[in-house]
Amino acid sequence: YQDALPIGHVGITAYDDSDVFDLDAPKLSQEAFLAAHPEFQASMTRPGAVELSGDVVIDGVIIIPETVPLILQPGTDITMRPFASILSYGGLIAQGTPQARITIHGDESGKAWGTLAVVRAAIPVEMAYIDVSGGGQAQINSTLFTGGVAVYNTDLTLSQCSIADMYSEDGINLKN
């Protein structure tokens, strides 16, 4: 870049690494996503989707591609480590039942985890019979999510859910 600057001028490039940037992740295929995240499985009931079931521990930030919906099976128990987040560009279908609620919570450290967020998904978000606690907030790919649960620019159906004991500005943050 030195040739592009006039004589006597200095160019400065600064990078803000205070939040997670992975601008390639939203464009990954289902296969590439699964190769990077073995805690997820390919959905047997919805081709192209990924799912979580049973007892799962999430550590770090996971970004789910825009063509890959996330399905949480009834009875799934997700432990989020401190600052862990899931950001889905592909949507979220989380349908627990009265007998098999889905739970998302922090670990035994008592520190807040980040966010469960959905942004600009092509399919509506469906959440039923879910208990979420201990979330905080996160900044991922330049978007600040001020709720432990965040749904931006996506339709949402929310039924029989509990979002409580959050360490964030909002328990749930909805935009557009």
C-alpha positions as CSV (number, residue, x, y, z in Angstrom):
1,Y,0.0,0.0,0.0
2,Q,3.0,2.3,0.3
3,D,2.8,3.3,-3.3
4,A,-0.8,4.4,-3.0
5,L,0.0,7.0,-0.3
6,P,1.2,10.5,-1.1
7,I,4.6,11.4,0.2
8,G,4.5,12.6,3.8
9,H,1.4,10.5,4.7
10,V,1.3,7.4,6.9
11,G,-1.2,4.6,6.5
12,I,-2.5,2.8,9.5
13,T,-4.3,-0.5,9.5
14,A,-6.1,-1.5,12.7
15,Y,-7.9,-4.8,13.4
16,D,-10.4,-5.1,16.2
17,D,-10.2,-8.7,17.5
18,S,-12.4,-8.1,20.5
19,D,-15.2,-10.1,18.9
20,V,-15.4,-13.2,16.8
21,F,-15.0,-12.6,13.1
22,D,-15.6,-15.5,10.7
23,L,-17.2,-14.2,7.6
24,D,-16.7,-17.4,5.7
25,A,-18.7,-19.5,8.3
26,P,-22.1,-18.4,7.0
27,K,-21.3,-19.7,3.5
28,L,-20.1,-23.2,4.6
29,S,-21.8,-26.4,3.4
30,Q,-23.4,-28.8,5.8
31,E,-20.6,-31.2,5.3
32,A,-17.9,-28.6,6.0
33,F,-19.8,-27.4,9.1
34,L,-20.1,-31.0,10.5
35,A,-16.4,-31.7,9.9
36,A,-15.5,-28.7,12.0
37,H,-18.1,-29.3,14.8
38,P,-18.5,-33.0,15.7
39,E,-20.9,-32.3,18.5
40,F,-23.6,-31.8,15.8
41,Q,-25.1,-34.5,13.6
42,A,-26.7,-34.4,10.2
43,S,-30.5,-34.5,10.7
44,M,-32.2,-37.7,9.6
45,T,-35.6,-36.0,9.4
46,R,-34.7,-32.8,7.6
47,P,-32.1,-33.1,4.9
48,G,-29.5,-30.3,4.9
49,A,-30.1,-29.5,8.6
50,V,-27.9,-30.3,11.6
51,E,-29.1,-31.2,15.1
52,L,-28.2,-31.5,18.7
53,S,-29.6,-34.2,21.0
54,G,-28.9,-35.7,24.4
55,D,-26.3,-34.0,26.7
56,V,-24.1,-31.5,24.8
57,V,-21.4,-29.1,25.9
58,I,-20.6,-26.1,23.8
59,D,-17.3,-24.3,24.1
60,G,-16.3,-21.2,22.0
61,V,-18.4,-19.6,19.3
62,I,-20.2,-21.7,16.8
63,I,-21.6,-20.2,13.6
64,I,-24.1,-22.2,11.7
65,P,-24.3,-21.5,7.9
66,E,-27.2,-19.8,6.2
67,T,-28.3,-22.9,4.3
68,V,-28.2,-25.2,7.4
69,P,-31.1,-25.1,9.8
70,L,-30.4,-26.1,13.5
71,I,-32.7,-28.5,15.1
72,L,-32.7,-29.1,18.9
73,Q,-34.4,-32.4,19.7
74,P,-36.8,-32.8,22.6
75,G,-35.0,-33.4,25.9
76,T,-31.7,-32.0,24.7
77,D,-29.6,-30.5,27.5
78,I,-27.0,-28.0,26.4
79,T,-24.3,-26.8,28.8
80,M,-22.7,-23.6,27.5
81,R,-19.2,-22.9,28.8
82,P,-18.4,-19.2,29.7
83,F,-18.5,-16.9,26.7
84,A,-19.8,-19.8,24.4
85,S,-22.3,-18.8,21.8
86,I,-24.3,-20.3,18.9
87,L,-25.1,-18.0,16.0
88,S,-27.4,-19.5,13.4
89,Y,-27.9,-17.9,10.0
90,G,-29.9,-21.0,8.9
91,G,-32.7,-20.9,11.4
92,L,-33.7,-22.8,14.5
93,I,-36.3,-25.4,15.2
94,A,-36.3,-26.2,18.9
95,Q,-39.5,-28.1,19.7
96,G,-39.4,-29.7,23.2
97,T,-42.4,-31.3,24.8
98,P,-44.0,-30.9,28.2
99,Q,-42.4,-34.3,29.2
100,A,-39.0,-33.6,27.4
101,R,-38.2,-29.9,27.7
102,I,-35.0,-28.5,26.0
103,T,-32.6,-26.9,28.5
104,I,-29.8,-24.4,27.7
105,H,-27.7,-23.3,30.7
106,G,-24.3,-22.4,31.9
107,D,-21.7,-24.7,33.5
108,E,-20.8,-25.1,37.2
109,S,-18.5,-22.0,37.0
110,G,-21.4,-19.6,37.5
111,K,-20.0,-17.4,34.7
112,A,-22.2,-16.2,31.9
113,W,-22.2,-17.8,28.5
114,G,-22.8,-15.7,25.4
115,T,-25.9,-15.9,23.2
116,L,-28.1,-18.2,21.3
117,A,-28.8,-16.0,18.2
118,V,-30.5,-16.4,14.9
119,V,-30.0,-13.7,12.2
120,R,-31.7,-13.3,8.8
121,A,-32.8,-17.0,8.6
122,A,-34.9,-18.1,5.5
123,I,-37.1,-20.2,7.8
124,P,-39.1,-19.0,10.9
125,V,-37.6,-19.7,14.3
126,E,-39.8,-22.2,16.3
127,M,-39.1,-22.5,20.0
128,A,-41.4,-24.5,22.3
129,Y,-40.9,-26.0,25.8
130,I,-37.4,-24.6,26.3
131,D,-35.7,-23.4,29.5
132,V,-32.8,-21.0,29.0
133,S,-30.7,-19.6,31.8
134,G,-27.3,-18.1,32.6
135,G,-26.8,-16.4,29.2
136,G,-25.1,-13.1,28.7
137,Q,-24.4,-11.2,25.5
138,A,-21.8,-11.5,22.7
139,Q,-20.5,-9.6,19.7
140,I,-20.0,-11.9,16.7
141,N,-19.3,-10.8,13.1
142,S,-19.8,-7.2,14.1
143,T,-23.3,-7.7,15.5
144,L,-23.8,-7.0,19.2
145,F,-26.4,-9.4,20.7
146,T,-27.6,-7.9,23.9
147,G,-29.7,-10.9,25.0
148,G,-28.9,-14.5,25.9
149,V,-31.4,-15.3,23.3
150,A,-31.5,-13.1,20.2
151,V,-33.6,-13.3,17.0
152,Y,-32.9,-10.6,14.4
153,N,-34.7,-10.1,11.1
154,T,-36.5,-13.5,11.3
155,D,-40.0,-14.5,12.1
156,L,-40.4,-16.2,15.5
157,T,-42.9,-18.5,17.2
158,L,-42.2,-18.8,21.0
159,S,-44.4,-21.0,23.2
160,Q,-44.1,-22.4,26.7
161,C,-40.5,-21.1,27.1
162,S,-38.7,-19.8,30.2
163,I,-35.8,-17.3,29.8
164,A,-34.6,-16.4,33.2
165,D,-31.5,-15.5,35.3
166,M,-29.6,-13.9,32.4
167,Y,-26.5,-11.8,32.8
168,S,-27.4,-9.5,29.9
169,E,-29.1,-6.3,29.1
170,D,-32.0,-8.4,27.8
171,G,-33.1,-11.9,28.5
172,I,-34.4,-12.1,25.0
173,N,-33.6,-9.5,22.3
174,L,-35.8,-9.3,19.2
175,K,-35.3,-7.1,16.2
176,N,-37.5,-6.7,13.1
